[in-house]
Amino acid sequence: MSLRDAVARNVRDGDVVVIEGFTHLISFAAGHEIIRQRRRDLTLCRLTPDLIYDQMIAAGCARKLVFSWAGNPGVGSLHAFRRAVEGGTLEIEEYSHFGMVARFSAGAARLPFWTLRDYAGTDLPRANPRIKSVTCPYTGEALATVPALNPDVTIVHAQRADAQGNTQIWGLLGVQKEAAFASERVIVVEPWGAHPSYAQGYYDRDNDFYVGWEAISRERAELASYLDEFVHGVRDRAEYMEKQPRLTERLKAGEQRCAGVNYGF
């Protein structure tokens, strides 16, 4: 189905929503569609919320952010996120990177929590009361715990998928697999849907966009103008690409193919 229909059927006001991808394969197209459909009161979860969550927060989609690091990679702050936190309009729940990995892993395994050695000597458990501890029944060691995360919907981008939902990703991996298996519903999105992130073998990361976002996001009016033109001002990802005709030429990946693999036995 179209991304518009997938979001309309599967993303609801008040949902816990995950858009994953670690630098690579971040589903900007899905975030834009959620903004266009004016979803509200979402709990957005992600290890490293970057520009797409900044845009969704600015558009009024988010009530809460669950995360382990937030920023514009290699550039600076997420200014819409920062304004929302400082203004008291966005609730935050913070973990370490591995704490978030553990939450998705517990959710995927259908376990109630995950044990880990993180947080010893840190203030995070004091700042986040959902980080607790248990005593190991085998060694007596005190271990930190984090609760399972089972999103209502996880959205992933991938290089290849079929109509049955089989999905294949290669290159830099984050926790897309764990987040997908932990989730009640999963959406896999469309060609060029990751821009300005990248899809290995198809197109490169648009570093100029990330650098340019610093100035755009600093000013509310500039950010609103961007959303009006490139999100609300287009019907879908195809129109988004038409507004930037040189993108495909500028970012197209080079050829570096590997030989086929025989998995027979």
NUBAMAR-742487 format. One record per atom (N, C-alpha, C): residue number from 1; chain; x, y, z. Coordinates in steps of 0.1 Angstrom, whole numbers, plus 2048, in hexadecimal, padded with zeros to 3 digits. Layout:
NUM  A  X  Y  Z
...
// end
This chain:
1  A  808  7F4  800
1  A  800  800  800
1  A  809  80C  800
2  A  803  818  7FD
2  A  80B  824  7FE
2  A  80F  827  80C
3  A  819  830  80D
3  A  81D  834  81B
3  A  812  83C  821
4  A  80B  844  81A
4  A  800  84B  81F
4  A  7F5  842  826
5  A  7F2  837  81F
5  A  7E8  82D  824
5  A  7EE  826  830
6  A  7FB  822  82F
6  A  801  81B  83A
6  A  801  823  847
7  A  804  830  846
7  A  804  838  852
7  A  7F6  83A  857
8  A  7EC  83D  84D
8  A  7DE  83F  851
8  A  7D9  833  859
9  A  7DD  826  855
9  A  7D7  81A  85B
9  A  7DF  816  868
10  A  7EB  81A  869
10  A  7F4  814  873
10  A  7F9  81E  87E
11  A  7F9  82B  87B
11  A  7FE  834  885
11  A  7F2  83D  88A
12  A  7F0  83C  897
12  A  7E4  842  89D
12  A  7E8  84C  8A8
13  A  7E0  856  8AA
13  A  7E3  85F  8B5
13  A  7E5  858  8C2
14  A  7F0  85C  8C9
14  A  7F3  856  8D6
14  A  7FC  84A  8D5
15  A  7FF  846  8C9
15  A  807  83A  8C7
15  A  816  83C  8CC
16  A  81C  830  8CF
16  A  82B  830  8D1
16  A  831  82C  8C4
17  A  839  835  8BE
17  A  83E  834  8B0
17  A  84D  834  8B0
18  A  852  82B  8A9
18  A  861  829  8A7
18  A  864  82B  898
19  A  86D  835  895
19  A  873  836  888
19  A  882  834  88A
20  A  887  828  887
20  A  895  825  88A
20  A  89E  826  87E
21  A  8AB  823  880
21  A  8B5  824  876
21  A  8C1  82C  87C
22  A  8CD  826  87C
22  A  8D8  82C  883
22  A  8E0  834  879
23  A  8DE  841  877
23  A  8E3  849  86C
23  A  8DE  844  85E
24  A  8DE  838  85C
24  A  8DA  831  850
24  A  8CB  82D  850
25  A  8C4  82F  845
25  A  8B7  82A  843
25  A  8AD  830  84D
26  A  8AD  83D  84F
26  A  8A4  844  858
26  A  898  848  850
27  A  88C  844  854
27  A  880  845  84C
27  A  87A  853  84D
28  A  880  85D  846
28  A  87B  86B  846
28  A  86E  86B  83F
29  A  86C  864  835
29  A  85F  864  82D
29  A  853  861  836
30  A  855  857  83F
30  A  84A  853  848
30  A  848  85E  853
31  A  852  864  858
31  A  850  86F  861
31  A  849  87B  85B
32  A  84C  87E  84E
32  A  845  888  847
32  A  836  885  845
33  A  833  878  842
33  A  825  874  840
33  A  81D  875  84D
34  A  824  872  858
34  A  81D  873  865
34  A  81A  882  868
35  A  824  88A  865
35  A  821  899  866
35  A  815  89D  85E
36  A  815  899  851
36  A  80A  89D  848
36  A  7FD  898  84D
37  A  7FD  88D  853
37  A  7F0  887  858
37  A  7ED  88D  866
38  A  7F5  896  86B
38  A  7F3  89D  878
38  A  7F0  894  883
39  A  7F8  889  885
39  A  7F7  881  890
39  A  7FC  888  89D
40  A  7F6  886  8A8
40  A  7F8  88D  8B4
40  A  7FB  884  8C0
41  A  801  889  8CA
41  A  803  882  8D7
41  A  80B  875  8D6
42  A  815  875  8CC
42  A  81D  869  8CA
42  A  828  868  8D4
43  A  82B  85C  8D8
43  A  838  85A  8E0
43  A  842  855  8D5
44  A  84C  85D  8D2
44  A  856  85A  8C9
44  A  862  853  8CF
45  A  866  847  8CB
45  A  871  840  8D0
45  A  87C  83E  8C6
46  A  888  840  8CA
46  A  894  83E  8C1
46  A  8A1  83F  8C9
47  A  8AB  837  8C5
47  A  8B8  839  8CC
47  A  8BD  847  8CA
48  A  8BD  84B  8BE
48  A  8C4  858  8BB
48  A  8BA  861  8B3
49  A  8B0  867  8B9
49  A  8A8  870  8B2
49  A  8B0  87B  8AB
50  A  8AE  87D  89E
50  A  8B5  888  898
50  A  8AB  891  890
51  A  8AD  894  884
51  A  8A6  89E  87D
51  A  897  89B  87B
52  A  894  88E  878
52  A  886  88A  876
52  A  87D  88C  882
53  A  883  889  88E
53  A  87B  88B  89A
53  A  87A  89A  89E
54  A  885  8A2  89A
54  A  884  8B0  89C
54  A  879  8B6  894
55  A  877  8B1  888
55  A  86C  8B6  87F
55  A  85F  8B2  885
56  A  85E  8A5  88A
56  A  851  8A1  88F
56  A  84D  8A8  89C
57  A  857  8AB  8A4
57  A  855  8B2  8B0
57  A  850  8C1  8AD
58  A  857  8C7  8A3
58  A  853  8D4  89F
58  A  845  8D5  899
59  A  841  8CA  893
59  A  834  8C9  88C
59  A  829  8C6  896
60  A  82C  8C3  8A3
60  A  822  8C1  8AD
60  A  81D  8B3  8AF
61  A  825  8A9  8A9
61  A  821  89B  8A9
61  A  824  894  8B7
62  A  82E  899  8BE
62  A  833  891  8C9
62  A  82F  897  8D7
63  A  82B  88D  8E0
63  A  829  891  8EE
63  A  835  88D  8F6
64  A  83C  882  8F2
64  A  847  87D  8FA
64  A  852  878  8F1
65  A  85F  878  8F5
65  A  86A  872  8EE
65  A  871  869  8F7
66  A  873  85C  8F3
66  A  87B  852  8FA
66  A  887  850  8F1
67  A  893  852  8F7
67  A  89F  852  8EF
67  A  8AC  850  8F8
68  A  8B8  850  8F1
68  A  8C4  84F  8F8
68  A  8CE  85A  8F4
69  A  8CC  861  8E9
69  A  8D4  86C  8E5
69  A  8CC  874  8DB
70  A  8CD  881  8DB
70  A  8C6  889  8D2
70  A  8CF  894  8CC
71  A  8CF  896  8BF
71  A  8D7  8A1  8BA
71  A  8D7  8A0  8AA
72  A  8DD  8AA  8A4
72  A  8DF  8AA  896
72  A  8ED  8A5  894
73  A  8EF  899  88F
73  A  8FC  892  88F
73  A  907  89A  888
74  A  912  89D  890
74  A  91D  8A4  88A
74  A  91B  8B3  889
75  A  90F  8B8  88D
75  A  90C  8C6  88B
75  A  909  8CD  898
76  A  8FF  8C8  8A0
76  A  8FB  8CF  8AC
76  A  8EE  8CA  8B1
77  A  8E6  8D4  8B7
77  A  8DA  8D1  8BE
77  A  8CE  8CF  8B4
78  A  8C4  8C8  8B9
78  A  8B7  8C8  8B3
78  A  8AF  8D3  8B9
79  A  8AD  8DE  8B2
79  A  8A7  8EA  8B9
79  A  899  8E9  8BC
80  A  891  8E2  8B3
80  A  883  8E1  8B7
80  A  881  8D8  8C3
81  A  889  8CD  8C3
81  A  889  8C4  8CF
81  A  88D  8CC  8DC
82  A  897  8D4  8DA
82  A  89C  8DC  8E6
82  A  892  8E6  8EB
83  A  88B  8ED  8E1
83  A  881  8F7  8E5
83  A  875  8F0  8EC
84  A  872  8E4  8E7
84  A  866  8DC  8ED
84  A  86A  8D8  8FC
85  A  876  8D3  8FE
85  A  87A  8CF  90B
85  A  87B  8DB  914
86  A  881  8E5  910
86  A  883  8F1  918
86  A  875  8F8  91B
87  A  86C  8F7  912
87  A  85E  8FC  913
87  A  855  8F4  91B
88  A  859  8E7  91E
88  A  851  8DE  926
88  A  845  8D8  91E
89  A  846  8D8  911
89  A  83C  8D2  908
89  A  83F  8C4  904
90  A  84B  8BF  907
90  A  84F  8B1  903
90  A  855  8AA  90F
91  A  84E  89E  912
91  A  854  896  91D
91  A  85F  88D  917
92  A  869  88B  91F
92  A  875  883  91A
92  A  877  878  924
93  A  87C  86D  91F
93  A  880  861  926
93  A  88D  85C  921
94  A  898  85D  928
94  A  8A5  85B  923
94  A  8AC  84E  928
95  A  8B3  847  91F
95  A  8BB  83B  922
95  A  8C9  83D  91C
96  A  8D1  833  91F
96  A  8DE  832  917
96  A  8DA  82B  909
97  A  8E4  82B  900
97  A  8E2  824  8F3
97  A  8DE  816  8F6
98  A  8E6  80F  8FE
98  A  8E4  801  900
98  A  8D7  7FF  908
99  A  8D3  808  910
99  A  8C6  807  917
99  A  8BB  807  90D
100  A  8BB  80F  903
100  A  8B1  80E  8F8
100  A  8B2  801  8F0
101  A  8BE  7FD  8ED
101  A  8BF  7F0  8E6
101  A  8B9  7E5  8EF
102  A  8BB  7E5  8FC
102  A  8B6  7DB  905
102  A  8A7  7DC  905
103  A  8A1  7E8  905
103  A  893  7E9  905
103  A  88C  7E3  8F9
104  A  892  7E6  8ED
104  A  88D  7DF  8E1
104  A  88F  7D0  8E1
105  A  89B  7CC  8E6
105  A  89E  7BD  8E6
105  A  894  7B6  8EF
106  A  891  7BC  8FB
106  A  887  7B6  904
106  A  879  7B6  8FD
107  A  876  7C0  8F6
107  A  869  7C1  8EF
107  A  868  7B6  8E4
108  A  873  7B5  8DD
108  A  873  7AB  8D2
108  A  872  79D  8D7
109  A  878  79A  8E3
109  A  878  78D  8E9
109  A  86C  78A  8F1
110  A  863  794  8F2
110  A  857  794  8FA
110  A  85A  791  909
111  A  865  797  90E
111  A  869  797  91C
111  A  865  7A4  922
112  A  862  7A4  92F
112  A  85D  7B0  936
112  A  868  7BA  938
113  A  875  7B6  939
113  A  880  7BF  93B
113  A  88D  7B9  936
114  A  898  7C0  936
114  A  8A5  7BC  932
114  A  8AF  7C0  93D
115  A  8B9  7B7  93F
115  A  8C3  7BB  949
115  A  8CF  7BF  942
116  A  8D7  7C8  949
116  A  8E3  7CE  943
116  A  8EC  7D4  94E
117  A  8F8  7D6  94B
117  A  902  7DC  955
117  A  903  7EB  953
118  A  8FC  7F1  94A
118  A  8FC  7FF  949
118  A  8F8  806  956
119  A  8FB  813  956
119  A  8F5  81C  960
119  A  8FD  81C  96D
120  A  906  813  970
120  A  90E  814  97C
120  A  916  821  97D
121  A  914  828  987
121  A  91B  835  989
121  A  916  840  981
122  A  90A  83F  97B
122  A  904  84A  974
122  A  8F7  84F  97B
123  A  8F2  85B  977
123  A  8E6  860  97D
123  A  8DA  85D  975
124  A  8DB  856  96A
124  A  8CF  853  962
124  A  8C4  84C  969
125  A  8C7  842  972
125  A  8BC  83B  979
125  A  8B4  845  982
126  A  8BB  850  987
126  A  8B5  85A  98F
126  A  8AC  862  987
127  A  8B0  865  97A
127  A  8A9  86E  971
127  A  89D  866  96B
128  A  89F  859  969
128  A  895  850  963
128  A  891  845  96C
129  A  886  846  973
129  A  882  83C  97D
129  A  87F  82E  976
130  A  87D  82E  969
130  A  87A  821  963
130  A  887  818  962
131  A  892  81E  964
131  A  89F  816  965
131  A  89F  810  973
132  A  89E  803  975
132  A  89E  7FD  982
132  A  8AA  7F3  983
133  A  8A9  7EB  98D
133  A  8B4  7E0  98F
133  A  8AE  7D4  995
134  A  8B5  7C9  992
134  A  8B1  7BC  998
134  A  8BE  7B5  99D
135  A  8BC  7AB  9A6
135  A  8C7  7A3  9AA
135  A  8C8  796  9A3
136  A  8D3  793  99C
136  A  8D4  787  995
136  A  8D3  77B  99E
137  A  8C9  772  99A
137  A  8C7  766  9A3
137  A  8D3  75C  9A3
138  A  8DC  75E  999
138  A  8E7  754  998
138  A  8F4  75A  99F
139  A  8F6  767  99E
139  A  903  76C  9A3
139  A  901  776  9AF
140  A  8F5  77B  9B1
140  A  8F3  785  9BB
140  A  8F6  793  9B6
141  A  8FB  794  9AA
141  A  8FF  7A1  9A5
141  A  8F3  7AA  9A2
142  A  8F4  7B7  9A5
142  A  8E9  7C0  9A2
142  A  8EB  7C5  994
143  A  8E0  7C3  98C
143  A  8E0  7C7  97E
143  A  8D5  7D1  97B
144  A  8D8  7DB  972
144  A  8CE  7E4  96E
144  A  8C4  7DD  965
145  A  8B8  7E3  965
145  A  8AD  7DE  95C
145  A  8A6  7E9  955
146  A  8A2  7E6  949
146  A  899  7F0  942
146  A  88D  7E8  93D
147  A  881  7EF  93C
147  A  875  7E8  938
147  A  875  7E6  929
148  A  86D  7DB  925
148  A  86C  7D9  917
148  A  865  7E4  910
149  A  868  7E7  903
149  A  862  7F1  8FB
149  A  85B  7EA  8F0
150  A  84E  7EA  8F0
150  A  845  7E4  8E5
150  A  83D  7EF  8DF
151  A  843  7F5  8D4
151  A  83C  800  8CD
151  A  82F  7FC  8C7
152  A  826  806  8C5
152  A  81A  803  8BD
152  A  81E  801  8AE
153  A  827  809  8A9
153  A  82B  808  89B
153  A  83A  80C  89A
154  A  841  804  893
154  A  84F  807  88F
154  A  850  809  880
155  A  857  813  87C
155  A  859  816  86E
155  A  868  815  86A
156  A  86B  80D  860
156  A  879  80A  85C
156  A  87A  80D  84D
157  A  886  811  849
157  A  889  812  83B
157  A  892  807  838
158  A  892  802  82B
158  A  89A  7F6  828
158  A  89D  7F7  819
159  A  8A8  7F0  815
159  A  8AC  7F0  807
159  A  8A2  7E7  7FF
160  A  89C  7DD  805
160  A  895  7D4  7FD
160  A  889  7CE  805
161  A  87E  7CC  7FF
161  A  872  7C6  806
161  A  869  7C0  7FB
162  A  860  7B7  800
162  A  856  7B2  7F6
162  A  848  7B4  7FC
163  A  83E  7B0  7F4
163  A  830  7B2  7F8
163  A  82C  7AA  804
164  A  833  7A0  807
164  A  830  798  813
164  A  836  79E  820
165  A  83E  7A8  81E
165  A  844  7AE  82A
165  A  852  7AA  82D
166  A  857  7A0  825
166  A  865  79C  827
166  A  86E  7A8  824
167  A  877  7AC  82D
167  A  87F  7B8  82C
167  A  88E  7B5  82E
168  A  896  7BB  825
168  A  8A5  7B9  826
168  A  8AC  7C6  827
169  A  8B5  7C6  831
169  A  8BD  7D2  833
169  A  8CC  7CE  833
170  A  8D5  7D6  82D
170  A  8E3  7D4  82F
170  A  8EA  7E1  831
171  A  8F6  7E1  835
171  A  8FD  7ED  839
171  A  8FD  7EF  848
172  A  8FE  7FC  84C
172  A  8FE  800  85A
172  A  8F0  7FD  860
173  A  8F0  7F4  86A
173  A  8E4  7F0  871
173  A  8E3  7F7  87E
174  A  8D6  7FA  882
174  A  8D3  7FF  88F
174  A  8CC  7F4  897
175  A  8C0  7F7  89C
175  A  8B7  7EE  8A3
175  A  8AA  7EC  89B
176  A  8AA  7ED  88E
176  A  89E  7EC  886
176  A  898  7DE  888
177  A  8A0  7D4  888
177  A  89A  7C6  88A
177  A  893  7C5  897
178  A  89A  7C9  8A2
178  A  895  7C7  8AF
178  A  888  7D0  8B1
179  A  889  7DC  8AC
179  A  87D  7E5  8AD
179  A  871  7DF  8A5
180  A  874  7DA  899
180  A  869  7D4  891
180  A  862  7C8  898
181  A  86B  7BF  89E
181  A  865  7B3  8A4
181  A  85E  7B7  8B2
182  A  862  7C2  8B8
182  A  85C  7C6  8C4
182  A  84E  7CC  8C2
183  A  84C  7D1  8B6
183  A  840  7D9  8B3
183  A  834  7D2  8AF
184  A  828  7D8  8B2
184  A  81C  7D2  8AE
184  A  819  7D3  89F
185  A  81D  7DE  899
185  A  81C  7E1  88B
185  A  829  7E6  885
186  A  82C  7E3  878
186  A  838  7E7  872
186  A  835  7EC  864
187  A  83B  7F8  861
187  A  83A  7FE  853
187  A  848  7FE  84D
188  A  84A  7F9  841
188  A  857  7FA  83A
188  A  855  804  82E
189  A  85D  80E  82D
189  A  85A  819  824
189  A  861  819  817
190  A  85E  824  80F
190  A  860  824  801
190  A  86D  829  7FC
191  A  870  828  7EE
191  A  87C  82D  7E8
191  A  87F  83C  7EC
192  A  88B  83F  7EE
192  A  890  84C  7F2
192  A  889  851  7FF
193  A  884  848  806
193  A  87D  84C  813
193  A  886  850  81E
194  A  893  84D  81D
194  A  89C  850  828
194  A  8A3  85E  827
195  A  8A2  864  81B
195  A  8A9  871  81A
195  A  8A4  87B  824
196  A  8AE  882  82B
196  A  8BC  884  828
196  A  8C5  87A  82E
197  A  8C0  86F  835
197  A  8C8  864  839
197  A  8CB  85C  82C
198  A  8D2  851  82D
198  A  8D6  84A  821
198  A  8D2  83B  821
199  A  8D2  835  815
199  A  8CF  827  813
199  A  8DB  821  80B
200  A  8E3  819  812
200  A  8EF  814  80C
200  A  8EC  80D  7FF
201  A  8F3  810  7F5
201  A  8F1  80A  7E8
201  A  8E8  812  7DF
202  A  8E1  81B  7E5
202  A  8D7  823  7DD
202  A  8DA  832  7DD
203  A  8DC  838  7E9
203  A  8DF  846  7E9
203  A  8E7  84A  7F6
204  A  8EF  854  7F5
204  A  8F7  858  800
204  A  8F0  862  80A
205  A  8F6  863  815
205  A  8F1  86D  81F
205  A  8F3  87B  81A
206  A  8E8  883  81C
206  A  8E9  891  818
206  A  8EE  89A  823
207  A  8FB  89A  824
207  A  902  8A1  82F
207  A  8FE  8B0  82F
208  A  8FC  8B6  823
208  A  8F9  8C4  822
208  A  8EC  8C7  829
209  A  8E2  8BE  828
209  A  8D5  8C0  82E
209  A  8D7  8C0  83E
210  A  8DF  8B7  843
210  A  8E1  8B7  851
210  A  8E7  8C4  856
211  A  8F1  8C9  84F
211  A  8F8  8D5  852
211  A  8EE  8E1  851
212  A  8E6  8E1  847
212  A  8DC  8EC  845
212  A  8D1  8EC  84F
213  A  8CE  8E0  855
213  A  8C3  8DF  85E
213  A  8C6  8E8  86B
214  A  8D3  8EA  86E
214  A  8D6  8F2  87A
214  A  8D0  900  879
215  A  8D1  906  86E
215  A  8CB  914  86C
215  A  8BC  913  86B
216  A  8B7  909  864
216  A  8A8  908  862
216  A  8A1  906  870
217  A  8A7  8FD  878
217  A  8A0  8F9  884
217  A  8A2  903  88F
218  A  8AB  90C  88E
218  A  8AD  916  899
218  A  8A2  920  89A
219  A  89B  923  88F
219  A  890  92C  88E
219  A  883  925  88C
220  A  879  928  894
220  A  86C  922  892
220  A  866  924  884
221  A  868  931  880
221  A  862  935  873
221  A  869  92D  867
222  A  876  92C  868
222  A  87D  925  85E
222  A  879  916  85D
223  A  878  910  869
223  A  874  902  86A
223  A  866  900  864
224  A  85D  909  868
224  A  84F  908  863
224  A  84E  90A  854
225  A  857  913  84F
225  A  857  915  840
225  A  85C  908  839
226  A  866  901  83F
226  A  86B  8F5  83A
226  A  860  8EA  839
227  A  859  8E9  845
227  A  84E  8DF  845
227  A  843  8E2  83B
228  A  83F  8EF  83A
228  A  835  8F3  830
228  A  839  8EF  822
229  A  846  8F1  81F
229  A  84A  8EE  811
229  A  84C  8E0  80E
230  A  853  8D9  817
230  A  858  8CC  813
230  A  850  8C0  81A
231  A  847  8C3  823
231  A  83F  8B9  82A
231  A  830  8BB  826
232  A  82B  8C6  82B
232  A  81D  8C9  829
232  A  81B  8CD  81A
233  A  825  8D2  813
233  A  824  8D7  806
233  A  825  8CC  7FB
234  A  827  8C0  7FF
234  A  827  8B5  7F5
234  A  81E  8AA  7F9
235  A  819  8A2  7F0
235  A  810  897  7F3
235  A  817  88B  7F8
236  A  823  888  7F3
236  A  82A  87C  7F6
236  A  838  87D  7F3
237  A  840  872  7F5
237  A  84E  873  7F3
237  A  852  876  7E4
238  A  84A  871  7DB
238  A  84D  874  7CD
238  A  84D  883  7CA
239  A  843  88A  7D0
239  A  843  899  7CE
239  A  84F  89F  7D5
240  A  852  89A  7E1
240  A  85E  89F  7E8
240  A  86A  89E  7DF
241  A  86C  893  7D9
241  A  878  891  7D0
241  A  877  89A  7C4
242  A  86B  89D  7BE
242  A  86A  8A6  7B3
242  A  86E  8B4  7B6
243  A  86C  8B8  7C3
243  A  870  8C5  7C7
243  A  87F  8C7  7C8
244  A  886  8BC  7C7
244  A  895  8BC  7C8
244  A  89B  8B3  7BE
245  A  89A  8B7  7B1
245  A  89D  8AF  7A6
245  A  8AC  8AA  7A5
246  A  8B5  8B1  7AB
246  A  8C3  8AE  7AA
246  A  8C7  8A4  7B5
247  A  8BE  8A1  7BE
247  A  8C2  898  7C9
247  A  8C7  88A  7C4
248  A  8BF  884  7BB
248  A  8C3  876  7B7
248  A  8D1  876  7B0
249  A  8D3  881  7A8
249  A  8E0  881  7A2
249  A  8EC  884  7AC
250  A  8E9  88D  7B5
250  A  8F4  891  7BF
250  A  8F7  886  7C9
251  A  8ED  87E  7CD
251  A  8EF  874  7D8
251  A  8EF  866  7D3
252  A  8ED  863  7C7
252  A  8ED  855  7C2
252  A  8F9  84D  7C6
253  A  8F7  841  7CB
253  A  903  839  7CF
253  A  90B  834  7C3
254  A  918  833  7C5
254  A  920  82C  7BB
254  A  91E  81D  7BB
255  A  925  817  7B2
255  A  924  808  7B1
255  A  92F  801  7B8
256  A  92C  7F8  7C1
256  A  936  7F0  7C8
256  A  92F  7E3  7CC
257  A  92D  7DA  7C2
257  A  925  7CE  7C4
257  A  92E  7C3  7C9
258  A  927  7BA  7D0
258  A  92E  7AD  7D5
258  A  929  7A2  7CC
259  A  930  797  7CC
259  A  92C  78B  7C4
259  A  920  785  7CB
260  A  918  77D  7C3
260  A  90D  776  7C9
260  A  912  76B  7D3
261  A  909  767  7DB
261  A  90C  75D  7E6
261  A  903  751  7E4
262  A  90A  745  7E4
262  A  903  739  7E3
262  A  900  733  7F1
263  A  8F3  733  7F5
263  A  8F0  72E  802
263  A  8EC  71F  802
264  A  8EE  719  7F7
264  A  8EA  70B  7F6
264  A  8F3  702  7FF
265  A  8EE  6F5  801
265  A  8F6  6EC  809
265  A  8F3  6DD  804
// end
